Each structure stands twice: as structure tokens, then as C-alpha cells.
Amino acid sequence: MKTPNLKKKIKITLPKVQLLKSEKHFSLVSLLIFVLAFAVIGYFIYRSFAAGPVVATVQAENMSLPAGASVISDSSASGGQAVKLTANGTNTATISLPSQATSLSITARADTCAGSPILSAMVDGNTIFANTSVGSGSYANYSSTTLNLAAGSHSLSVIGSNLGPVYKGKSTNAKCYRNLYLDVTTFYGPNSSPPTVSLSASPATITSGTASTLSWNSANAASCTGSFTTSSATSGTASVSPTTTTTYSITCSGSGGSASAAMTVSVNATTSAGYPASYFSGPLGQNEVLPKDPSGAFLAVYPGATGSTNTDIINRLQFLQQSAGRKIDVIGMGSGGGGTYGGQTQCAYFSSTLIDPVITFAHSNGSVPLVSWTPNRWVNNSDSTLKQIIRGDRDPCIDAVAAHLKSFGYRIMIRPLHEYNFYNYNRTAAWTNSNPVYDYAPGGGTGPTVDPQLGGQAVAQAFQHIVNRFEADGAKNVGFVWCPDEGGYSRVMDGYAYPGNSYVDWVSVDRYNASNPTGWSSPLHAGWAEAWELWNYKINDTPNYHDRFAVANGKPFFISETSSKYDSSNINRKGNWYANIAKAKNPTDSTHYMSNLIGVDIFDQYVANEGPKGNNDWRIDSNQTYDMLQSGTLGSFSQESLNGWVTWAKDPHWNVGILGGAN
């Protein structure tokens, strides 16, 4: 590497200035200040490029010279002399280093002629640098920073090549000469700048029995010693699991001295109420929304209907609570992604007349709101919603929603990208007839299916991006629910779609008992499916999502949407379907019990644009059968169905309260 020889004298020519008498004193002072400032700047520039401290120097004239080399007087050389090489040859010397050397530089210049002289260097027979062209003009330093020489005796060889006369054509008279001038070789020790070190912990606050990762980084250090690790590495990570608040320290040392840093990992004194530590590894951390008793679960309802108002929704919730004689723990609601919000089109529906009153009611009711929301795809953009989110196009929308939910100040669960593995929605990674998007088709083409790996990875990246934006916006009160459809497009894709424990508070699924005589609501069989057959089936090659994602990752499991059709041949069958859900928290019932289940949310709605003729009615007390759905006929009131739901709601395992309350 060629660098200017900053040790050489630099001649600075300043322009002549005609000074007026009235300006002369001021101008001379200004000129003096300029020169001093230039000198200071030059010094710091020199220091910024300088290697470590000088360990030893070898003047070229004191080396053993080859044939064709001579010592000449040279006022610009450091010792007033230099060695001139007029033919290829090697200067050699034995150098005694008093301490370690980590770099060297050779000061040289050249006479060039139809090419440049070549400079190479070897130490102890090892090439340090080779085939370096030396330019004409003043001396410059030719350096290597890859040395590691111990104190003691070493052999040095400085080699000049491509030297001698240059002839033109067949002439015997030289056109010009390529000569190499060697001044001094300088050995430098390690940089003696003082070391620095930083130490951090993630997370800095934990629950007893969980782990925190300590990370340290240093500069200008040769080794480090920490109270938490046996490693002497100058950077790294280590896992610690203190049971009480503990301060960890590390000291790093180098030729310039030593430096220390400390970090305190706080152990939360509050109880985790018997839950595994992994339940608290998501974005909410210790503020995770959980049943107050680990043996219990939440009763949840997702009310509404096409065209219903906030008042209708709240009245419906109050009716159900009065029927059950208790409050509902979690209240579901959907913002949708088609409205203009925060100045962003296809973003969200939040206002004083949409969604916000239900969020406020839920909190005042002592319940936790669960909001389903994903921005819609910009239809004038050919990319999928997932790609738009990953690329950051939808950040203004995401930030606006994050700021809004943050403003409530209490815990709110949000369910982005739900049912991403279903065909019907533009947030999906799969192809859909109504809105074909091919970003994740096999091979990136325009096929009718999604590439399961590409599609799943895109879902995970989009989910992570949304969480990261919320956290950057300070929406620490918002928890995140990852929710595929249990019977969705591709179980292979779902394996790639899980965003990771640190991004997920609840693992969740949606699945309904459609009671289609030829359709499979459950992988066990066609037709009517009991609740446990939707979520807790036991098939060796088809693991249910409770086991596959919640148990395997140590996460809470929540059913975000479910309900059942009515059986006109057995008026109590739908009611029993609800009542039997309570068995999922009975550990002695191996058929129904789900260890990580923390709640079930009934989709208490009818949707006008679902079904072959619309009016898909999933309300708790509706008697709509599968055949009625085919004709578009809404159900009427079923007391038996409501009674079954009330039986479930009164089960003590499903009425344990919320850990930390609704805040």
C-alpha cells in the first residue's frame, strides 16, 4: 500500500497578497492563525494515518548492497543519504527487534522510464509484499500491516527489480534509465491507542430461571477477562441465568492499557404465576397477557355482523355476559385494512365511530382487546401485500396504527396477517383467483400455487417487520398473535412462516366446524367435527398446531376464531359442542386436554359475503345448518345452543381472571 511519506519536508507556497496599511496587522495575524491551524490539522492527519510506535529502523546505506548499488548523498532522505539501485538486486540486513513488530514501511522513490521500478520485501524468508510499483518524484512509504514479528533477530531483504537502461528499437544507446532509491525501513509495534470495551445484556430484565445474553465488544485490546465467561476473546456473547439481580463486568487489555465495563441484569421479583419462562419471551415480555391461573383459560368472543354498528356490538357483548353471569375475558374485533388511516390508503379502520369504542368498552369491561388487522394490498402496485410490507412501502401505515394503539396505554393484542395460508385474502402468500399475485409462486413464475418455502419465509419476514416497526414506535403495550388457519393451504409453508419466539406472544389458529357432509373440517374425517377434532387430533404424520408450534416453542396457544354450524336432527348438538370445549383444560381428559391452551374465541358473527349465497352465520345462538348456508338463509335464535355456551362459560377453569388485570 502506497502512502505519502508524512515525515518528509513539505514545501508550501502561499500566494502573494497586496496588503493595505489599514489591513496589514489584521491580515498578518489572520495568516499566522491560518498557518498554525494548518499545522495542527496536518499533525492530526498524520496521527490518523500513523502506525503504532516505532520499534526499529534500518537505513538503506547500512545494509549489505548488491552489485550495481551505491550510496549517494540525498538531502531529502532521512539520514542525508540513500542507496541507488541501477540494476536488479537485493539489499540485506539483520535487524534486532527489542519488542513485537506488527507492520513495516520502506521509504523509496524512483526514476521511471517506460515503466516503473518494482519493490518487494521479505522478512525471515517470508514475502511481506511483492511487485509493488514505485513512482517517480518525492519519497513515499510502501507499507505492510500484516506482520507479527516477535522480539529478537530477523533477516530483512529489500528487493529491487525491473531496473536498468531502457533502449529504443535496435539502438545501443539507452533511451533512459529505471533507477530505485532506498531510504529507510521502519518497523512499528502494535497500536498503543487505549482499549475500549462495551457490555450489554438482552434482555436486561428477566424472570428467575430465564436467560439473558451478554454481549461485549472491544477495540485496541489483545484479550479480555469477564466475570461471566472463561473466554479471553475481545468480543463475543455469553448466556447467564441469574436468580437475583446481578452486575457483570469485563476488563480488556492491550498495549495501550486496559478498560472495563459493567452491566446489571435485573431479575424481576414479580411471580410468573407458574408459567414457563418461554411464555414471556415475546414482544410483551413480562407483561404477557395470560390467565391468572395456569390451569385455566380465557373465555373470548369476537362479535359483530355485516352492517352492525359499535352500539350493536357492545349490546351483543352485554347480552352474552348477562346470559353467562360473568364478564368475557378477551374481546375480538377486526379493523380491516381497506380504510384510509393516517393519510395512508388501504391501511386501516380506526375512528371514534369504528373500532375505537369497542376497544374502549373492552378495557372498561375488564377485558383485553384482540384486534385483527393487516393493511390491504395497494391494487395499483403489482406486488403482494407481503412484499410491500417487507420492502418498507407500508411503514407509514404501520407506524400510524402503532401510534394509535400505543395511545390507549393498556395491553392490546393484535393479529396481523391472520390466515395467511388461506386462499381468500390478499394478505396471503398463496395464489387467489380474485386477486392473483405471483411473488411467491414456484420458481418465481406465474403458477397457480405458492412455493411453500418462499411463501412461508415471506410471511415470517413481513410479521417480523411489523413487530419491529411497532417496537421502534414505542408501542410496548401491544402483543402479537401469529395465526395460520389450521386447515390452510400448506402445512409445509407454515413450517417456514413461524417468525420466532421473540416476535410472537401467542401462537394461534382459526378453524370452524362447517358440518359439510363431504367436506373435511378436521383431518380425521368429513362431516361434523367436534372442537377437539379441529385442534387436538392425534395423527402421526399430521401434528396439530398446538403441539407443532405452541408446545414445541414453549408458547401460549389461543384459538382466535371458531364456531359451529347447527344440526337440525339434534337440537342440543351445537350447545354440547360449546360445552365440551371446557374439557380442554381438564388434565385428566387425554382426548380433550391441551396443555398450552390459554383461550378460545368464538366468532359470534354472520358475514354477508361468505358462502355460496352469502349470510354465513356463526353466531353462538344461531340455528343455521350447513344446508341453510347453501341457500343463503340466516339462522334464528337457538336457546339450546346458547345454553351450551353458558355451561362452558360457567366452568371454573374458564373463569380465573387475567394476570395483571386488563391493564
N, C-alpha and C positions, 0 to 999 in steps of 0.2 A: 504494500500500500504506500503510495507516494504522498507525503505530506510536506508542507513548507517547512524549511528549517527556521524555526522561530527564534533560534539562538543567534542567527546571523544578523549583522547590522542592516538596518533598513534605512535607506535614504529617502527622505520625504521632501519634495519640492513644493513650497507653498507659493501661490500666485502673489505677484507684487501688487500692493494696494496703495493708491494715492490717498493720503490722509489729509483732511483739513485740520488746521490747527485746533479748532474747537472740538474736533473728534479724536485727536491723536491719543490723549490719555485714556479715554474710554476704550478706543479700539485696541490699544496695546494690552490693556487689562483683559479685554474680551479674548484677544488672541492667546494670552497666557492661559486663561481658563480653558480655552479650546484644546491647547496642546496638553495640558495636564489631564483633562478629561479623556483625550485620545489615548494618552499613555496608560491611564487606569483601565480603560476598556480593553486596550491591547494586552495588558497584563492578565486580565481575567479570561480573555480569549485564549491566551497562551496556556493558562492553567487548565482551561476546559479541555484542551487537546493533549495536555502533558500526560505522560505515562506515570508510573509510580516513581519512587525515589531512585536516583542513580546509584547503582551498585558498583560498577567498574567501567573504565573506558580504555580503549586501545587505540593509540594514534597510528595511522597507517604507516608513517615513516619509521615506527619502531617494530614493524612486523618483518618477517623474512620475505624478501621480494623475489619475484620470478625474473627470468630474462626479459629484457625489454621494458623493465620498470625502473623509474628513477625518482629520487626525492627532489622536489622543486620548492622554491620559495613561493608562497602564495598568501598574500596579506588577508585574503578573505577566508582562509582556512583557520580552524580554531586554534592551532598551535603555530600559525605563521608558515607552516609547511604542509605539503601534500605529496602524495605518490601519484605519478603519472604513468599509466599503463598504455603503451603504444602497440602491444601485441597481446594475444590471448595468454592468460596466466593466472596463477593463484597466489595470493598473499596469505601467509600462515603465521599463527602465533599461539602461544599457550597463555591462557588467562586464568588467574586465580580469583575466584569469586568469594568475597567474605560472607555472603548471605545468599539466599534464594534469589534467582532472576526469573522473571516471567515474560520479559519482552526485550527486544533489542532494536536498534536502528543504526543504519550505516549512512553516513553523510557523504554524498558524492555529487559530482557534476560531470558533464561530458562535452566533447566536440562531436557533433553529429555530421554525417555525410551520407546521403542516400540510404539512411537508416540510422538506428541508434545503437550505441554500445549496450551490452547485456550484463546485468549484475546478478550474481547468485551468492548465497551464503550457506555455510554448513557449520554445525557445532557437533563435535564428537562424532563426525562422520554422517550425521543426520542432516538432511536438507531442511533449511529453515525457510528460505524462499528461493525461487529459481526463475530464470528467464524474465527478469524484470528490466524493462527498457528504462534507460537513464536519459533524461532530456538535457538539452543544452541550456546554457545560461548559468544562473547562480546555483549554489549548493542547495540541496534538498535532502530530506531524510527519507530513507527507504526502510520500512519497518515490518516487524513480525510481532504479533502479540500472542503467539501460541506456544511460547517456551515454558518449560518447567524445569529449570536447572537448579540443582542443589548446590550449596556452598562447597567450594573445592576447586580442583584444577580441571580445566576443559580446553579442548583444542578448537581453534577458530580458523576457518578458511573463508576468505573473501575472493570470489572468482570473477574475473572479467573476461568477456568473450565478445565475438563479432567486432574485433578491434583490428586496426592496421590501415594501410593505404587502400584507397578505392581508385581503380583505374577506369578509364573511359575507352571502350572498344578494345583495339589491339595496341593501344598506346602503352609505352613502358614508363611514361611519366604519370605519376599519381595525380588524380584529379583533386583529391582531398583526403583527409585522414580522420578516422574514428578513434578518438582517444578517451580514456576513462580516468577521472581524477578522484582519488580516495582521500578523505579527510580523517574521520574518526568513527570507530564503532563503539556504541554506548549500550551497556546492559542496565536494565531497570528492574527494580524489585516490585513486589505486589503493591497495588494502590493502597496507600495508607489513609484513605478517607475514613472517617469514623463510621462504624457499622450502625445500621438502623434495623429495628425489628418491630413488627406489629403482631398482635394476637387478638383473635376474635372467636366468638362462640355462636353456634347456630343449632338450636335456639338458645338464647341467653337465659331463658327461664324454662324450667322443666318440672314435671311431676316426679316424685321419688320413684325410682325404678325404670325411668326412661333415660335416654341417652342424649347427649349434646356433642356436637363435633367442634373441636378446637382446631383452628387453622392459624399457622404462623408463616410469615414471610420476612426475609431479611435481605439486606444489601451490604456489600463490603465486609461480609463475615465469612470466616473459614469453617466455623462449627457453632452449634447451638446446644444448650443444655436446658431441658424443661422439667418441671416438677411432675409432669403428667406423661412423659414419654422417655423411653430409653434411646431413642434415635438422636443422632448428632447432626442430622440433616439441617441445612439452612432454610428449608421451607418444607411444609408438609401438613398433614392432618392427623388427628388422633381422637378417638371416641372416649368420652368419660361418662360415668353414670353415678354422680354423687348422690348421697341420700340426704345431705344437708347442704346449705348454701356454701360454696367453696370457691376460693380465689386461687387461680392457677398462674404460674409465672414461667418465663423463659428468658434466658440470657444468651446472647450471641456475641462471639468474639472474633476479632480479626487483627490484622497488623496495625490498624488504626485505633484499637481499643476494644471496648465492649459496650453493649447496650442491652437494656432489659425492658420487658413489657409484662403486663398482668391483665387478667380477665377474670371476672367473677361470674360464675354460673349460679343463678338463684334457683333454689328448689322450692316450688310452690307449696306452701303449708296447707292449702285447702285440699280436702279429700277429693279423689277422683271417683268416689262413691262406688268403688268396687269394679269399675270398668277397666279393661286392659289399656295400657298406655297408648297403644296404637290408635285407639279411638280418638285421641287428642292430637293426632299428627297432621290434621288437615288445616285449611286456612283459618278456622276459628280457634284452633289451639285449645287452650284451657276453657274457652267459652263455648265449647261444643254443645249443641242442643241435644239433650238426652233425657230419657225418663228418669225421674228422681230415684227410682229403684231399678237396678239392673235386671230384676226378674220380671219387670213389667214392660209395657209398650204404650205408644200413643194411639189414641182414637183420633182419626183425622177425616175431614170431609172436604171435598172440592166441589162447592155448589155452583149453580148457575144454569142458564139455559139460553138458547139463541134468543136475543132480544130482551133479556132480563136486565133490569137496572140494578144499581148498587143497593137500592132500598129493597128490591126483590130478594137479592142475595142475602142481605142481613136478616130480613124477615124469615127466610128459609132456615138460616142457621139457628135463629132463636126458636123456631118451631121444633127443630130436631133436638136442641138442648132441653127444651121443656119436656119433650117426649121421653128423653133419656134420664131426666132429672140430674143432669151434670153438664159441665162445660166440655166443649170439643178442644182437644189439645193443640192440633195443628189444622190451620185453615188454608186450603189450597186456592189458588186463583191464577188466572192467565192474563198476562199483559198483551200478548201477541206482539208481532214485530212489524206490523204494516203501517203504523201511525207515524206521523211526523212529530218528533220529540227532540228538544234541544237544538232545533234548527236542522235536524237530520231526517231526511225522508226514509221510509221503510225502516223505522227504528223501534218505536215502542208506543204503547198507550199508557200514559200516566197523567192524571189530572185530578182536579178537585171533584170531577164527576165520573171519572173512570179509575178504578182500581184503588186509588189512594184512600177513599173512605172505607174500603174493605180491609186494607192494611191497618188503618187506624182502629177500626172496630175490633179486629183480631187482637191487637195489643191490649186495648181496654178490656177485652173479654178475658184476658189472662192466657191468650193463645199465641202460638208462634205462626206468623205468616209464611207461606211457601209459595213463591212466585215463579211461574213458568214463563220464560222469556228468551227469545233469540231474535236478533234483527233479521228481517226478511232480506232475501237476495235483491240487489238492485237489478231490475229487469232490463235496464239499458246497458248492462255490463254482462258479457258472455261468461264470466267466471262464476263459479259456485259461491254460495254463502260462505262455505268453509274457507275457500281460497281468499275471498275478500277479507275475512277476519284475520287469517294467518298473515296476510300481506300488510295488515295495518290500515286498510282502507276504511274499516268501520270503527276505528278508535274514537273519533268524536262522538259517535252514538254510544259506544260502550262507556266512555267517560261520563257522558251526560246521565246515563242510567245509574252508574256507580255513585255519582254525586247525589242523585236524588235518593237512592236507598240509604246512603250514608246519613242523609239529613234526618231520618227518622230517629236515629240514635239508639235503637234497640235491635235485638237479633232478628234478622230476616233470612230465611233460606231461599236460595234461588236455584232454578233448574234450567240451565242453558243447554241447548242442543238436544233436548229430550227426544227420545225415539228417533235418533239419528239413523238407526238401522231399519227404518220403515220407509216404504216407497212414497208415501203420500205427501211428503213435506219438502219444501225447497232447501231446508237445512240438512237434508240427508246427503250421505256420501254415495248413495245408490241412484241408479237411473230411475226417472219417473216419466211416465207418458205425458203428463200435463206440463212438465217443466224440465225437459231433458238437459242435463248438464254432464259433461263428459270428462271433467278434470281427473277423475279417478277411475276411468274405465280401464279395462285390461290393456296394458301396453301404452296407455295414454291415448288410445284411439277413441272411436265413437261407438263402442259396443253397447249392447243393451243391459250390461251388468256392471257392477263395480269391482275393481281389483281389491280384494279384501285387505291386503296389506297396505296399499297406498291409501285406500279409503279410511281404514282404521287409524293409521298414523295421522291422517289429516284431521280426523275428529279429535284425537288426543292433543294435537298441536293447537287447534282452534280453542279447545277447552282451556288449555294452559294459558293461551294468550288472553282470554277473557279474565281468568283469575289474576294474572299478572297485572292487567290494567286496573282491576278493582283494588288490588293491594297498593299499586302506585298512587291511586287516587285516595288512599286512606280509608277505604270502605271496610274497616276491620270488623264491623258488625254483621257482615254478610257471609253466610255459609253456603257451600256449593254442593249440589246434588248431581251425581253422574247417573244418567238414567237411560239405558237402552230399553227396547221392547224385548221382553223375554222370548217372544216368538218371532223376532225380527228377521231381517234379510239374511244375515250371515254370521254364524257363531265364530267363524274364523276371523272375520273382520273385528268382532267385539274384543277378541284377544289382543289386537293391536290398538284398540281405541281407548283402553283404560289410561287416564292421564298420569297416574301415580298417586301414592298416598298423600303427598304434601299438597296436592291440588284438590283433593276430594274429602268432604266431611261425611257425606252419606253415599253409600252405594245403593242404587235403587233400580227398580224395574217397573214397567207397566204391563199388565196382562188382564184380559177380561174373559168371563165365561159367556161366549156368544150363543151357546147351546145349538150350534149349527149341526144338524144330524149327520152331515157329511164333512164338516169342517173340523179341524183339529185345534181347539183352544189349548189343549195340553198335548205334549208329545206322547202321552200314554195311550190315547185313543181319541176317536172322533166323538162328537156329540157333547152332551152335558159334562162339564168338568167342575169338580169341587175345588175350593180355593187352594187346598194343599197340592192338588194335581197341577195347578198353574205354576207354583213357585217351589214346591218341595218334593218334586218327583225324584225317584231314585233310579237312574239308568246309567249303567257303567260308562258307556261311550258318549253320554249326553249329560254332563253335570249341570245341575241347576245353578242359576246365577248367584243365589245366596251362598252356596258352597264355593263356587268358582271364583267369585270376586270379593265377597264380603268376608267369608271365613278365611280364605287364602291370604287376604291382605290385612286381616285384623281390623275390619271396618264395620260400623253400624250398617244395618240393612233396613231399607224403608220401601214399602210398596207405595209408589206415588200416584198410581191410577189403577183402579179395579172396580168391578161391579159385576152383576149377573143379570141375565135375562130371567124371565118368569116361566114357570112350567104350568100350563093350564090344567094338566092332568093331576097335579099335586100342588094345591094352593099354598102349602107350607114349605115347599121345597126351597124357594128363594130365601125365605126367612131363616130356614135351617142353614142355608149356605152361609149367611152372615153370622149366625150364632156359632157355627163351628170354627170360624176364624179365631175365636178366643182360645181354642186348643193349641194354637201355635206357640203359646207361652207356657204350656204345661210340660215340664221336662220329663215327666213320666210317660208322655204320649209320643212314642217314637215315630209315629206316622205323621203327626202334625207339627211337632216341636221344631222351632227354628232358633238356634242359639243366639244369632246376631240380630234377629228381628227387633226393631225398635218402634215400628208403627205401620199402620195400614190406612191408606187414604181412599175413601170411596168417592168415585166420580159421580156425584149426585147431579147429573145434568141430562138434558136431551139436546142433541145437536141437529139442527135443521138440514144441514147439507151432507150428512153421513147416511150411508145405506143406499140401497138401490132406488128408493123413492123418498129418501130423507127421513127426518124425525127419528134418529137413533136415540132411544130413550133408556138411559141408565140410572134413572132416579131410584133412590132407596125404596120408595114405596110405590113404584110403578109395576103394573102387571103386563108390560109389553113382552110378548113372546117373540121368538125368532120369526115365526110366520107373520106376526103383525108388523115386524120391521120390514119384511119383504114387500108389504103393501103400503108402507109409509104411515101406519096407524099408530098414534101415540097411545101410551098406556093410561089407564085410570088408576085411582087410588087402591092400594092393597094393604089392608091393615095387618094381614099375616106377615107380609114382607117387612113392614115397619117393626112389628113386634120382635121378629128375629134379630134385627139390627139393635133394638133396645136391649135385648138379652145379652148380646155381645158387649154393648156399651156399659152395662152394669157389672161385668165381670171385674173383680178386684185387681187382676193383673193388668187390666187396661184402664185403670183409673188411679195411677200412682203419682201424677203430677209431673212437673217439668223441673229438671235440675237447674237451679238458679232462677226459676220463675220465667216469666215472659220477657224479661229484660235481657 
